[in-house]
Amino acid sequence: MAAIQKLKSSAEACLSKKTDIPMSPLYNMAKVAKLESSEDLKYIQDAINYLTCKAMSKLTFTDDEKEFLKEIYEAFWWGGQYSGYKEAARLANNYVNGSGNTQANPFVLNPEVYRTSKIVIATMHAMKQFILDQKKINKPFSHIQCDSAQFRSKPYAKILTRMNYRTEGKMKSNGVLEAAQENQRLHKTDGHFYLKAISALLPDKSIKTIWRVESVYDFEPFEKHDYYTNIPLGSSNLKLPDGLSEYMTKIGVAKSFWYKAEWSEVWQAN
């Protein structure tokens, strides 16, 4: 009885916030970005706030509400393409239009966004030193990830934790790599990630290494965290709760998925 009453109260709270659902959110978002339309910003934000309340209360979504959420993510694709955040745009589009890629068959990203990052370049250099150290003492070096405790104990790895997080990025204490604050392209793609090195000794004694970043594109539910994502629209920001994005997978609008970016390098083992 108490559970039914709680659900009823939640429903009444959401109904009090009920608002019209925009039928063309891309159009409204473009007006905010280009014309600084506060009216259109409020129109979209009110709809998101209303649907957030419904999601938190596990209420049923109408077809129009589901379509609105899907079109919000499709609008991110257009915005990302326009703003130079192509990787983030592709991830957002695959969230609502993809098949839910598995780890065995991940969604593939252009590796440039990672490969050109200063923290990635520095980590690659440190990991190659570690690979050489392992090779000299006949220890395994074929599969190494940057959060390896053995790797992180080395002086050349500790340097990564002291890099300038604003301009270069840095390694956090648990081994995760954090993109430079100024590198918005990488932050909007994946601001925190691990780098893997898959290496093999070639006949000429050089080493071929496949560098890989892989992760899952998903969001934390309301029950775990109160996170939200700021969507820049001109000088304004649209707030999209991560819990609402996660709830989209519960109502069949989106699918979480695995993705990866990888590149290879042949280098001298000396």
C-alpha positions as CSV (number, residue, x, y, z in Angstrom):
1,M,0.0,0.0,0.0
2,A,2.8,2.4,0.9
3,A,4.6,1.7,-2.4
4,I,1.4,2.4,-4.4
5,Q,0.9,5.7,-2.5
6,K,4.5,6.6,-3.2
7,L,4.1,6.0,-6.9
8,K,0.9,8.1,-6.8
9,S,2.7,10.9,-5.2
10,S,5.5,10.8,-7.7
11,A,3.1,10.8,-10.6
12,E,1.3,13.8,-9.1
13,A,4.6,15.6,-8.7
14,C,5.5,15.0,-12.4
15,L,2.1,15.9,-13.7
16,S,2.5,19.3,-12.0
17,K,5.6,19.9,-14.1
18,K,3.9,18.7,-17.3
19,T,4.8,20.7,-20.4
20,D,4.6,20.6,-24.1
21,I,7.2,18.3,-25.8
22,P,9.0,20.0,-28.6
23,M,8.5,18.2,-31.9
24,S,11.7,19.6,-33.5
25,P,14.3,19.9,-30.8
26,L,17.1,20.4,-33.4
27,Y,15.3,23.6,-34.6
28,N,14.9,24.9,-31.1
29,M,18.5,24.1,-30.1
30,A,19.8,25.8,-33.3
31,K,17.8,29.0,-32.3
32,V,19.4,28.9,-28.9
33,A,22.9,28.4,-30.3
34,K,22.6,31.0,-33.1
35,L,20.1,33.5,-31.8
36,E,20.6,33.2,-28.1
37,S,16.8,32.4,-27.8
38,S,16.1,32.1,-24.0
39,E,12.5,31.2,-24.9
40,D,13.6,28.1,-26.9
41,L,16.2,27.2,-24.2
42,K,13.4,27.2,-21.5
43,Y,11.1,25.2,-23.9
44,I,13.6,22.4,-24.2
45,Q,14.9,22.5,-20.6
46,D,11.3,22.3,-19.2
47,A,10.6,19.3,-21.4
48,I,13.8,17.6,-20.2
49,N,13.0,18.4,-16.5
50,Y,9.5,17.0,-16.9
51,L,10.8,13.7,-18.5
52,T,13.5,13.5,-15.8
53,C,10.8,13.5,-13.2
54,K,8.9,10.8,-15.1
55,A,12.1,8.7,-15.4
56,M,12.9,9.0,-11.7
57,S,9.4,7.8,-10.9
58,K,9.6,5.0,-13.5
59,L,6.5,6.3,-15.3
60,T,5.5,5.3,-18.8
61,F,6.7,7.5,-21.7
62,T,4.6,8.3,-24.7
63,D,5.8,7.8,-28.2
64,D,6.2,11.5,-28.7
65,E,8.3,11.7,-25.5
66,K,10.5,8.8,-26.7
67,E,10.9,10.5,-30.1
68,F,11.9,13.7,-28.5
69,L,14.7,12.1,-26.5
70,K,16.0,10.3,-29.6
71,E,16.0,13.5,-31.6
72,I,17.9,15.3,-28.8
73,Y,20.7,12.8,-29.3
74,E,20.5,13.1,-33.1
75,A,20.8,16.9,-32.6
76,F,24.0,16.2,-30.8
77,W,25.3,14.6,-33.9
78,W,24.6,17.7,-36.0
79,G,26.0,20.0,-33.3
80,G,29.1,17.8,-32.9
81,Q,29.8,17.8,-36.6
82,Y,29.5,21.6,-36.8
83,S,31.6,22.2,-33.7
84,G,34.5,19.8,-34.6
85,Y,33.5,17.1,-32.1
86,K,33.0,14.4,-34.7
87,E,33.9,11.5,-32.4
88,A,31.5,12.6,-29.7
89,A,28.8,13.1,-32.3
90,R,29.3,9.6,-33.7
91,L,29.0,8.1,-30.2
92,A,25.8,10.0,-29.4
93,N,24.2,9.0,-32.7
94,N,25.1,5.3,-32.2
95,Y,23.5,5.4,-28.7
96,V,20.1,6.0,-30.2
97,N,20.6,4.5,-33.7
98,G,23.1,1.6,-33.1
99,S,22.6,-2.0,-32.4
100,G,24.3,-2.1,-29.0
101,N,27.8,-3.1,-30.0
102,T,29.5,-5.9,-27.9
103,Q,33.1,-6.0,-26.8
104,A,33.7,-8.6,-29.5
105,N,32.3,-6.3,-32.1
106,P,32.9,-2.8,-30.9
107,F,31.9,0.5,-32.5
108,V,35.1,1.8,-34.1
109,L,36.3,5.4,-33.7
110,N,39.0,7.3,-35.6
111,P,42.0,7.0,-33.3
112,E,43.4,10.5,-34.1
113,V,41.5,12.1,-31.1
114,Y,43.5,9.8,-28.7
115,R,46.7,9.4,-30.7
116,T,47.5,13.1,-30.8
117,S,46.7,13.7,-27.1
118,K,49.7,14.8,-25.0
119,I,48.9,12.5,-22.1
120,V,48.6,9.6,-24.6
121,I,51.9,10.4,-26.3
122,A,53.6,10.6,-22.9
123,T,52.0,7.4,-21.7
124,M,53.0,5.5,-24.9
125,H,56.6,6.6,-24.3
126,A,56.5,5.4,-20.7
127,M,54.9,2.1,-21.6
128,K,57.5,1.4,-24.2
129,Q,60.2,1.9,-21.6
130,F,58.3,-0.6,-19.4
131,I,58.0,-3.1,-22.3
132,L,61.8,-2.9,-22.8
133,D,62.4,-3.4,-19.1
134,Q,60.2,-6.5,-19.2
135,K,61.9,-7.8,-22.3
136,K,65.4,-7.4,-20.8
137,I,64.5,-9.6,-17.8
138,N,62.5,-12.1,-19.9
139,K,59.1,-11.1,-18.3
140,P,55.8,-11.0,-20.2
141,F,55.2,-7.8,-22.2
142,S,52.6,-8.7,-24.8
143,H,49.6,-7.3,-23.0
144,I,50.0,-4.2,-20.7
145,Q,47.4,-1.7,-19.6
146,C,48.4,1.7,-18.1
147,D,46.7,1.0,-14.8
148,S,49.1,-2.0,-14.1
149,A,50.4,-1.6,-10.6
150,Q,53.8,-2.8,-11.7
151,F,53.9,-0.2,-14.5
152,R,52.7,2.6,-12.2
153,S,55.5,1.9,-9.7
154,K,58.2,2.9,-12.2
155,P,59.7,6.4,-12.1
156,Y,58.9,7.0,-15.8
157,A,55.2,6.3,-15.0
158,K,55.1,8.5,-12.0
159,I,56.0,11.4,-14.2
160,L,52.6,11.0,-15.8
161,T,50.9,11.9,-12.6
162,R,52.7,15.2,-12.4
163,M,51.8,16.5,-15.8
164,N,49.8,19.7,-16.3
165,Y,46.2,18.5,-16.3
166,R,45.0,21.7,-17.9
167,T,47.2,21.7,-21.0
168,E,48.5,18.1,-21.2
169,G,46.3,15.8,-19.2
170,K,47.6,13.5,-16.5
171,M,47.4,10.0,-15.1
172,K,45.3,9.7,-12.0
173,S,46.4,7.7,-8.9
174,N,44.4,4.7,-10.0
175,G,46.0,4.6,-13.5
176,V,43.2,6.1,-15.5
177,L,44.3,8.8,-18.0
178,E,42.5,12.1,-17.9
179,A,42.3,14.3,-21.0
180,A,43.7,17.8,-20.8
181,Q,41.0,20.3,-19.7
182,E,41.8,22.4,-22.8
183,N,41.3,19.4,-25.1
184,Q,37.5,19.6,-25.4
185,R,37.4,17.4,-28.4
186,L,38.8,14.4,-26.4
187,H,36.8,15.4,-23.3
188,K,33.6,15.3,-25.1
189,T,34.6,11.9,-26.7
190,D,35.9,10.2,-23.5
191,G,37.6,12.3,-20.8
192,H,38.8,9.4,-18.7
193,F,40.2,6.2,-20.3
194,Y,42.8,3.4,-20.1
195,L,45.5,2.8,-22.7
196,K,46.4,-0.8,-23.7
197,A,49.5,-2.0,-25.4
198,I,49.4,-5.3,-27.3
199,S,53.0,-6.0,-28.5
200,A,54.9,-8.7,-30.4
201,L,58.6,-9.1,-31.2
202,L,59.2,-9.2,-34.9
203,P,61.9,-11.2,-36.7
204,D,64.2,-8.2,-37.1
205,K,64.0,-7.7,-33.3
206,S,61.8,-4.6,-33.6
207,I,58.5,-4.5,-31.7
208,K,55.0,-4.0,-33.2
209,T,52.6,-2.5,-30.7
210,I,48.9,-2.1,-31.2
211,W,47.7,0.8,-29.0
212,R,44.0,0.5,-28.0
213,V,41.5,2.5,-26.0
214,E,38.2,0.7,-25.4
215,S,35.3,1.4,-23.2
216,V,31.5,1.3,-22.8
217,Y,29.3,4.2,-23.8
218,D,26.7,4.3,-21.0
219,F,25.4,6.5,-18.2
220,E,25.0,6.2,-14.4
221,P,21.4,5.7,-13.2
222,F,19.7,8.1,-10.8
223,E,20.1,5.6,-8.0
224,K,24.0,5.8,-8.2
225,H,24.8,9.4,-9.0
226,D,23.2,12.8,-9.6
227,Y,25.4,13.5,-12.6
228,Y,24.4,15.6,-15.6
229,T,25.9,16.7,-18.9
230,N,26.2,20.3,-20.0
231,I,25.3,20.7,-23.7
232,P,26.8,24.0,-24.9
233,L,24.4,26.0,-27.1
234,G,26.1,29.2,-28.0
235,S,26.7,31.0,-24.6
236,S,24.1,28.9,-22.9
237,N,24.1,25.3,-21.6
238,L,21.3,22.7,-21.7
239,K,21.4,20.4,-18.7
240,L,20.8,16.7,-19.5
241,P,20.8,14.4,-16.5
242,D,22.8,11.2,-16.9
243,G,20.0,9.3,-15.2
244,L,17.6,10.3,-17.9
245,S,20.1,9.2,-20.6
246,E,20.5,5.9,-18.8
247,Y,16.7,5.5,-18.5
248,M,16.5,5.8,-22.3
249,T,17.9,2.2,-22.4
250,K,15.1,1.0,-20.2
251,I,12.3,2.3,-22.5
252,G,13.9,1.1,-25.8
253,V,15.1,4.5,-27.0
254,A,18.9,3.8,-26.7
255,K,21.4,1.0,-26.3
256,S,24.7,1.2,-24.4
257,F,27.6,-0.2,-26.4
258,W,31.3,-1.0,-26.5
259,Y,33.6,1.2,-28.6
260,K,37.3,1.3,-29.4
261,A,40.0,3.3,-31.1
262,E,43.3,1.7,-32.0
263,W,46.5,2.3,-34.0
264,S,49.7,0.5,-34.5
265,E,53.4,1.3,-34.3
266,V,56.6,-0.6,-35.2
267,W,59.6,0.6,-33.1
268,Q,63.1,-0.4,-32.3
269,A,63.7,-2.5,-29.2
270,N,67.0,-0.9,-28.2
